[in-house]
Amino acid sequence: MITASRATSVLALCGIAAAWMGPDSVTAQAANAKKTTEPPAYRLVTNLPWVRAPTRAEVKMAYPDDASDVKASGLIVLRCALGDNGRLSRCETKSDDAGRWGLAEAAKVLSRTFVARIDAADHDLLASVRVDLPIRFGPPPSSSKPRYLDTVEWLKAPRADAVMEAFPAKAADAGVTEGRASIDCAVHANGQLGECVTRTEEPQAMEFGAAAVQIGNLLVVNPWTDDGMPAEGARVRFSIKFVKAPDPAPSPPAKPQ
């Protein structure tokens, strides 16, 4: 169920800013760090919220010919530095379950296309962050059935007041105060949802499905999944609950003159 927006800071989304701020300021921690010659400990984060990630076509293009010929598959995990422009650099292979076919080098080529959202508040923390990035290679699936994402990371969700404002007029006129709809949406290359259709709505014939579809087409998910694949081409299913805004209190009667 979707009722609120996410934070926008890339490190806040990953829990890094909250973990570092604590009772001491970042400035104080930086000053203390200068007093020691020991290298700083890296804070590891996994798959970030990306504003740009490889498309299916780009993954296919990077898939080595030798691996494609034998339909080899593998999951590569890279460990990379994160720059203030949101791009990855100095990527090293952390794990390679294929161990051959050039998949690790292909993953490093793809890593150059990722761009994370970096806010001004994040810049002082970036030098001590390392990103573990999963990239999965393999032949295209043989099944024609749509791929559904079990879990998604919402990069753009409607505000609670926006959901309230979308409450169907037909339901309100009928005295209905709340409803729910489940929808099914496609994921585009940039994570934007589209082609949403209604699966169920309660109560029926009160236009909750149409309201949910309107909202669903505005949502954005992370374009790269936690298992190392583009979200592009997959579909997501989720429900939205609607609650009618309370009627405004009546104005007090005018005082007699």
C-alpha positions in Angstrom: 0.0 0.0 0.0 1.3 3.4 -0.9 0.5 6.4 1.3 3.7 8.6 1.5 6.7 9.8 -0.3 10.3 8.6 0.3 13.2 10.7 1.3 15.3 12.0 -1.6 18.9 12.1 -0.3 20.7 9.1 -1.7 22.6 8.5 1.5 19.6 9.1 3.7 17.7 6.5 1.6 20.5 4.1 2.4 20.5 4.9 6.1 24.0 6.3 6.0 23.4 9.9 7.0 21.3 8.8 10.0 24.0 6.3 11.1 26.7 8.9 10.9 25.1 12.1 12.3 24.3 10.7 15.7 24.9 13.0 18.7 28.1 14.3 17.1 28.1 16.6 14.1 29.8 15.5 10.9 32.1 18.5 11.2 33.3 17.4 14.6 33.9 13.9 13.3 35.9 15.2 10.4 38.0 17.3 12.8 38.7 14.2 14.9 39.6 12.2 11.8 42.4 14.6 11.0 44.1 13.8 14.3 44.9 10.2 13.2 46.9 8.8 10.4 44.8 5.6 10.2 42.8 5.3 7.0 39.0 5.9 7.4 36.8 2.8 7.6 34.5 2.5 4.6 30.8 2.5 5.0 29.3 -0.1 2.6 26.0 0.4 1.0 24.2 -1.9 -1.4 22.2 -1.2 -4.5 21.6 2.6 -4.5 18.5 4.4 -5.8 19.6 5.2 -9.3 18.5 8.1 -11.5 20.2 6.3 -14.4 21.0 2.5 -14.7 21.7 0.3 -17.7 18.8 -0.7 -19.9 18.1 -4.2 -21.1 19.7 -3.3 -24.4 22.8 -2.1 -22.8 23.2 -5.2 -20.7 22.7 -7.3 -23.8 25.3 -5.3 -25.6 27.8 -5.8 -22.8 27.2 -9.5 -22.5 30.4 -11.1 -23.9 30.1 -13.1 -27.2 32.0 -16.1 -25.7 29.5 -16.2 -22.8 26.5 -15.7 -25.1 27.6 -18.6 -27.3 27.4 -21.1 -24.5 24.6 -19.2 -22.7 26.7 -18.7 -19.6 25.3 -16.8 -16.7 26.7 -15.3 -13.6 26.3 -12.7 -10.8 29.1 -10.2 -10.5 29.3 -7.9 -7.4 31.5 -4.8 -7.8 32.8 -2.6 -5.0 33.0 1.0 -6.2 33.7 4.5 -5.0 30.9 7.1 -5.4 31.7 10.5 -6.8 29.9 13.8 -6.1 28.5 13.6 -9.6 26.7 10.4 -8.7 28.9 8.2 -10.8 30.9 5.2 -9.8 34.6 4.9 -10.0 37.5 2.6 -9.0 35.3 -0.5 -9.2 36.9 -3.8 -8.1 35.5 -7.3 -8.4 34.2 -8.4 -5.0 32.7 -11.7 -6.2 32.2 -13.5 -9.6 30.3 -16.7 -9.4 31.0 -17.5 -13.1 34.8 -17.0 -12.7 35.3 -16.8 -16.5 33.8 -15.6 -19.8 34.9 -12.0 -19.1 31.7 -11.2 -17.1 33.6 -9.2 -14.5 35.1 -6.9 -17.1 31.8 -6.6 -18.8 30.3 -5.6 -15.4 32.9 -2.9 -15.0 32.0 -1.5 -18.4 28.3 -1.3 -17.4 29.2 0.4 -14.1 30.1 3.5 -16.0 26.5 4.0 -16.9 25.1 4.2 -13.4 24.2 7.6 -11.9 23.0 8.0 -8.3 21.2 11.0 -7.0 23.5 13.1 -4.8 22.2 15.9 -2.7 24.3 18.8 -1.3 24.1 17.3 2.2 25.7 14.1 1.0 29.0 15.5 -0.4 31.0 15.5 2.9 30.2 11.8 3.3 31.0 10.4 -0.1 34.8 9.9 0.4 34.1 7.2 3.0 31.4 5.4 1.1 31.8 2.3 -1.0 29.0 0.8 -3.0 28.4 -2.9 -3.6 26.8 -3.2 -7.0 25.3 -6.5 -8.2 25.2 -7.1 -12.0 23.7 -10.3 -13.4 24.4 -11.6 -16.9 22.7 -14.5 -18.7 20.7 -15.5 -21.8 17.3 -14.0 -22.2 14.5 -15.9 -20.4 12.8 -18.6 -22.5 9.4 -18.0 -21.0 7.1 -15.5 -22.5 5.4 -14.9 -19.2 5.8 -11.4 -17.7 8.4 -11.0 -15.0 7.0 -9.6 -11.8 9.2 -7.9 -9.2 8.8 -9.4 -5.7 10.1 -6.3 -4.0 10.6 -2.7 -5.3 12.2 0.4 -4.0 10.0 3.4 -4.5 11.9 6.5 -5.7 8.7 8.5 -6.2 5.5 7.9 -4.4 2.5 10.2 -4.0 2.0 12.3 -0.9 -0.7 11.2 1.5 -2.7 14.3 0.7 -2.4 13.6 -3.0 -4.0 10.2 -2.5 -6.7 11.8 -0.4 -7.4 14.4 -3.2 -7.8 11.5 -5.7 -10.7 10.1 -3.8 -13.4 9.4 -6.5 -16.2 11.9 -6.6 -18.6 9.1 -7.4 -17.8 7.3 -4.2 -18.0 10.5 -2.2 -21.5 11.3 -3.7 -22.6 7.8 -2.7 -21.5 8.2 0.9 -18.5 5.9 0.7 -15.7 7.0 3.0 -12.9 4.6 2.0 -11.9 2.1 -0.7 -9.0 0.2 -2.1 -7.7 -0.8 -5.5 -5.0 -3.2 -6.7 -3.2 -2.4 -9.9 -0.7 -4.0 -12.2 1.9 -1.7 -13.9 4.8 -2.0 -16.4 8.3 -0.6 -15.5 10.1 1.6 -18.0 13.8 1.9 -18.4 14.0 5.0 -16.1 11.9 3.3 -13.4 8.7 5.2 -14.4 5.6 3.1 -14.2 3.1 3.0 -17.0 0.4 1.0 -18.7 -1.3 0.4 -15.4 -4.4 -1.6 -15.3 -6.9 -2.4 -12.5 -6.9 -5.9 -11.0 -9.4 -5.4 -8.2 -11.3 -2.6 -6.5 -13.4 -2.4 -3.3 -16.2 -1.4 -3.3 -16.8 -2.1 -7.0 -18.2 0.4 -9.5 -17.0 3.4 -7.5 -14.0 4.3 -9.7 -11.3 3.4 -7.1 -9.5 1.4 -9.8 -9.4 4.4 -12.2 -8.1 6.6 -9.4 -5.4 4.1 -8.5 -4.3 3.8 -12.2 -4.0 7.6 -12.4 -1.7 7.6 -9.4 0.2 4.5 -10.5 1.2 6.1 -13.8 3.1 8.8 -11.8 5.2 6.5 -9.7 8.9 5.7 -10.1 10.8 2.6 -8.8 14.5 2.0 -8.7 15.5 1.1 -12.3 18.0 -1.5 -11.0 16.9 -4.5 -8.9 18.7 -5.9 -5.8 19.4 -9.1 -7.7 21.4 -7.2 -10.4 19.0 -6.7 -13.3 17.3 -3.9 -15.0 13.7 -3.4 -13.7 12.8 -2.4 -17.3 10.2 -4.7 -18.8 9.1 -6.2 -15.5 5.8 -5.5 -13.9 4.7 -4.7 -10.4 1.5 -5.2 -8.5 0.4 -3.2 -5.5 -2.6 -1.7 -3.8 -3.6 1.8 -2.8 -6.0 2.6 0.0 -8.2 5.7 -0.3 -9.7 7.6 2.6 -12.1 10.4 2.1 -11.1 13.7 3.6 -13.3 14.8 6.5 -15.9 17.3 5.7 -15.1 20.8 6.8 -16.6 21.9 10.1 -19.7 24.1 9.6 -19.2 27.8 10.1 -20.5 29.1 13.4 -23.8 31.1 13.2 -23.4 34.8 12.8 -23.8 36.9 15.9 -26.8 39.1 16.0 -26.0 42.8 15.5 
